[in-house]
Amino acid sequence: MAETVKRGSRLNGTERAQLAEELSKGYAEGKSIRALAEEAGRSYGFVHRLLSESEVSLRSRGGATRGRAKRQPEQQAEQQAS
């Protein structure tokens, strides 16, 4: 981010569009919404809303599936051994 904006200050017009563009680029590069919010000095909700308004395709949550994906190969190995 070129410059963090004072938390809670209103962004209108070109400032908002410029921030939305920077956040969109960062999100496309793989940064999380939380990381972008921290960099920009804004809340998670604000960044999420700005990305949604910019029609960015948001990634699905990945945290809940990691444990399941990790266990699947173990279960398959057990089934093949039986």
PATILO-797241 format. One record per residue (C-alpha): x, y, z; residue in one letter; residue number from 1. Coordinates in pm, 1 decimal, always signed. Example, Ala and Ser with C-alpha at 12.3 -4.5 7.8 and 13.67 -1.06 7.14 Angstrom:
2
<atom u="+1230.0" v="-450.0" w="+780.0" res="a" n="1"/>
<atom u="+1367.0" v="-106.0" w="+714.0" res="s" n="2"/>
END
This chain:
82
<atom u="+0.0" v="+0.0" w="+0.0" res="m" n="1"/>
<atom u="+135.5" v="+334.5" w="-93.5" res="a" n="2"/>
<atom u="-2.1" v="+503.5" w="+215.1" res="e" n="3"/>
<atom u="-217.9" v="+387.3" w="+502.5" res="t" n="4"/>
<atom u="-534.4" v="+583.3" w="+553.3" res="v" n="5"/>
<atom u="-638.8" v="+696.3" w="+898.9" res="k" n="6"/>
<atom u="-864.3" v="+428.8" w="+1044.4" res="r" n="7"/>
<atom u="-1228.2" v="+530.9" w="+1040.2" res="g" n="8"/>
<atom u="-1186.4" v="+814.9" w="+792.7" res="s" n="9"/>
<atom u="-1425.9" v="+821.3" w="+501.8" res="r" n="10"/>
<atom u="-1301.0" v="+745.9" w="+153.4" res="l" n="11"/>
<atom u="-1488.5" v="+884.4" w="-143.1" res="n" n="12"/>
<atom u="-1439.9" v="+905.6" w="-515.7" res="g" n="13"/>
<atom u="-1090.5" v="+862.9" w="-649.2" res="t" n="14"/>
<atom u="-930.7" v="+773.9" w="-313.9" res="e" n="15"/>
<atom u="-1176.5" v="+488.2" w="-265.5" res="r" n="16"/>
<atom u="-1134.5" v="+367.8" w="-624.5" res="a" n="17"/>
<atom u="-755.4" v="+380.3" w="-593.1" res="q" n="18"/>
<atom u="-759.0" v="+184.0" w="-266.2" res="l" n="19"/>
<atom u="-1000.6" v="-69.0" w="-416.7" res="a" n="20"/>
<atom u="-764.6" v="-119.0" w="-711.4" res="e" n="21"/>
<atom u="-461.2" v="-169.7" w="-483.3" res="e" n="22"/>
<atom u="-650.7" v="-412.7" w="-262.2" res="l" n="23"/>
<atom u="-777.3" v="-604.2" w="-566.2" res="s" n="24"/>
<atom u="-422.9" v="-644.0" w="-696.7" res="k" n="25"/>
<atom u="-297.5" v="-763.3" w="-359.1" res="g" n="26"/>
<atom u="-584.6" v="-1010.2" w="-328.1" res="y" n="27"/>
<atom u="-518.7" v="-1141.7" w="-680.5" res="a" n="28"/>
<atom u="-154.3" v="-1196.9" w="-579.7" res="e" n="29"/>
<atom u="-276.1" v="-1428.9" w="-303.5" res="g" n="30"/>
<atom u="-277.5" v="-1204.6" w="+2.7" res="k" n="31"/>
<atom u="-554.0" v="-1265.8" w="+253.2" res="s" n="32"/>
<atom u="-821.3" v="-1011.9" w="+337.1" res="i" n="33"/>
<atom u="-682.3" v="-993.5" w="+690.4" res="r" n="34"/>
<atom u="-331.3" v="-919.1" w="+563.3" res="a" n="35"/>
<atom u="-464.0" v="-652.8" w="+327.3" res="l" n="36"/>
<atom u="-667.5" v="-494.8" w="+607.3" res="a" n="37"/>
<atom u="-363.3" v="-478.1" w="+831.3" res="e" n="38"/>
<atom u="-149.2" v="-323.2" w="+557.2" res="e" n="39"/>
<atom u="-414.5" v="-65.3" w="+472.1" res="a" n="40"/>
<atom u="-496.0" v="+13.6" w="+834.0" res="g" n="41"/>
<atom u="-862.2" v="-69.6" w="+777.1" res="r" n="42"/>
<atom u="-1097.7" v="-330.6" w="+918.3" res="s" n="43"/>
<atom u="-1155.3" v="-675.8" w="+772.2" res="y" n="44"/>
<atom u="-1517.5" v="-581.9" w="+698.0" res="g" n="45"/>
<atom u="-1419.9" v="-266.7" w="+510.9" res="f" n="46"/>
<atom u="-1171.5" v="-452.2" w="+290.0" res="v" n="47"/>
<atom u="-1419.5" v="-735.4" w="+228.6" res="h" n="48"/>
<atom u="-1690.3" v="-483.6" w="+132.1" res="r" n="49"/>
<atom u="-1455.3" v="-291.2" w="-95.1" res="l" n="50"/>
<atom u="-1346.8" v="-609.7" w="-273.9" res="l" n="51"/>
<atom u="-1709.9" v="-717.6" w="-313.0" res="s" n="52"/>
<atom u="-1807.0" v="-376.4" w="-449.9" res="e" n="53"/>
<atom u="-1521.7" v="-407.5" w="-698.9" res="s" n="54"/>
<atom u="-1672.5" v="-739.6" w="-814.4" res="e" n="55"/>
<atom u="-1361.1" v="-934.6" w="-716.1" res="v" n="56"/>
<atom u="-1423.7" v="-1308.9" w="-706.6" res="s" n="57"/>
<atom u="-1354.0" v="-1395.1" w="-343.0" res="l" n="58"/>
<atom u="-1183.5" v="-1721.0" w="-256.3" res="r" n="59"/>
<atom u="-1366.1" v="-1970.6" w="-38.5" res="s" n="60"/>
<atom u="-1252.9" v="-2039.3" w="+313.5" res="r" n="61"/>
<atom u="-977.3" v="-2295.4" w="+331.3" res="g" n="62"/>
<atom u="-920.1" v="-2340.2" w="+701.8" res="g" n="63"/>
<atom u="-1195.5" v="-2589.9" w="+773.5" res="a" n="64"/>
<atom u="-1097.8" v="-2831.2" w="+496.5" res="t" n="65"/>
<atom u="-728.5" v="-2866.2" w="+571.2" res="r" n="66"/>
<atom u="-768.2" v="-3126.2" w="+844.5" res="g" n="67"/>
<atom u="-1004.3" v="-3332.6" w="+633.7" res="r" n="68"/>
<atom u="-773.8" v="-3323.8" w="+331.6" res="a" n="69"/>
<atom u="-480.9" v="-3423.2" w="+548.9" res="k" n="70"/>
<atom u="-666.9" v="-3725.1" w="+689.2" res="r" n="71"/>
<atom u="-794.2" v="-3857.0" w="+355.1" res="q" n="72"/>
<atom u="-461.8" v="-4007.6" w="+236.0" res="p" n="73"/>
<atom u="-421.6" v="-4178.9" w="+573.4" res="e" n="74"/>
<atom u="-770.8" v="-4328.7" w="+549.9" res="q" n="75"/>
<atom u="-707.5" v="-4445.2" w="+193.1" res="q" n="76"/>
<atom u="-383.3" v="-4613.9" w="+298.9" res="a" n="77"/>
<atom u="-564.2" v="-4792.2" w="+581.3" res="e" n="78"/>
<atom u="-835.9" v="-4911.5" w="+344.0" res="q" n="79"/>
<atom u="-583.9" v="-5041.4" w="+92.2" res="q" n="80"/>
<atom u="-392.2" v="-5227.1" w="+365.0" res="a" n="81"/>
<atom u="-710.2" v="-5408.1" w="+477.4" res="s" n="82"/>
END
